[in-house]
Amino acid sequence: MLRVNLMHERSNGRAWHMTASQSQAPPSERLSRSLDGTQTCTTSARAAATAPVLLSPLTPPQRRGEAWPRQRPTNAGTPDVLSAARLLATPAAAAPAIRSALVAKLGRIRSRSRGRDDAREFYLDFRPIGRVWSNRGIRISDEGTARRLLEKIREQIAEGVSVEEVLARYQPIGAVANGVPTWLSRWIELRRRETAAGSLSPNFLRELERLAAPGGHFSFFDRISIHEVTYGLLEDWSLWLADRKQSPKSRRNFLGYMRSFLRWLELRSEIPKAPRVPPVRVEEYEPRILSITDQDTVLAHIPDEDRGIFLALAHLGLRPGEARALTLADYRDGWLFVDKAAKSKASGAEIRGTKTGKPKRLPVSEDLAAWIEERIDPARRFSATPLFPNPRTGRMWPHKALQRVWNQALDAAEMPHVTLYEGTKHTMATDAIRRGVPERALQRFLGHASVLSTRRYARLADHALIEVLRPAKAGWRQAGDKGPANKTKRDQLVDGGPAWIRTRDHPVMSRLL
């Protein structure tokens, strides 16, 4: 006799005992697993494919220590839907025979009299999870239709979809199960799991949770079904956000999140097609950039013990989060390997992948290489110690501290206020475009996912002052650069040679890989 035991799944004080009539399979074909340390499932590969599995209520022992009574196979009795739904979520239900037996017990066809003529109305009873009164708005008029619909629902559950999700597909449009908040919570839960697995940024998850909080910007959809979301409704939401004093850029971002959510519903076949999202016109921000000579002046006013990370930002165009996350092990022979970034502005920020998820290997300028070599202990070159620690704490720089040191240097150099990002990355990239560095080469160097992000620096370069051109200074080259020492020969390499990213005397600096 083949026996399948799921002893500790209780519903209303009873456990459900699963048995199947089948000849005993050889011991080599038996499988045994433990569920949560208490449930066991013992079956055989040959028997599981053919054995009909029956469910019968099992009376629990009356005293502690008393053995569970043996139960004989029976055709009487069915478990309630909630108990069967819970069993379907257990690893034991992965076996096709067990899952089929559980699914076959889900749902009952019932009817009731309605109206003056006592017309019969059929429905499917899945209580306590819910009931199905119609097939997407079409009433169930006879028992045959009800039976076909019940089999269709069971097929979907057998494919691995939860009972709750399948029933929601057959609820009225305005039902809670079809509401935008219900599906938003499921979508955000999936994003939460992706964040825990390292696939998404924690900042992105926190933004979604903020929007979905009570009274948040997603509260516009609190009483709206996923089947009622249209282009017009999204346009109304955009104007509603404007009434809430949200900037065009924020509205565009929020509509982008909603587009991702609706696209997810379409891929799951919950809605036939995701509606288009209305565009939001955002005026392009004109960043303030420094001339290269002014950038050098500001860097000179930063204390030497703090200067390393600012050299990396200004010379390599790194994002602040990328520079803060660098460790000693990321520096090798004049090159930096950038494959991670700090995901918040705090000193204890979580370290994840870069913004684009793609690593990059960059050459280091001579000034930056000298600063690093002066401070690295050779015995710790392979450690995870920050490459640019805050000299006051020895830990990762918090973003506010970086901005504060940068502002102090601007004041000391009597320069106008320019943000850290604009005075380092934007300034470096604009200068590279002015010197004729190809867009694709600069895109790879900066780590942009799209060349469109790189292309905007060309527009900035058109408006930049002539002072951004570097003055002639001799002998400033990348650490380890083995280019010709003769100036005439170096100049001849520029026209047909590789892209040069940064110069002090006319053409010389670092090459891309």
Secondary structure, 3 states (H helix, E strand, C coil): CEEECCCCCEECCEEEEEEECCCCCCHHHEEEEEECCCEEEEEEHHHHCCCCEEEEEECCCCCCCCCCCCCCCCCCCCCCHHHHHHHHCCHHHHCHHHHHHHHHCCCEEEEEEECCCCEEEEEEEECCCEEECEECCEECCCHHHHHHHHHHHHHHHHCCCCHHHHHHCCCCCCCHHHEHHHHHHHHHHHHHHHHHCCCCCHHHHHHHHHHHCCCCHHHHHCCCEHHHCCHHHHHHHHHHHHHCCCCHHHHHHHHHHHHHHHHHHHHCCCCCCCCCCCCCCCCCCCCCCCCHHHHHHHHHCCCCCCHHHHHHHHHHCCCHHHHHHCEHHHEECCEEEECCEECCCCCCCCEECCCCCCCEEEECEHHHHHHHHHHCCHHHCCCCCECCCCCCCCCCCCHHHHHHHHHHHHHHCCCCCCCHHHHHHHHHHHHHHHCCCCHHHHHHHHCCCCHHHHHHHHHHHHHCCHHHCCCCCCCCCECCCCCCCCHHHHHHHHHHCCCECCCCCCCCCCECC
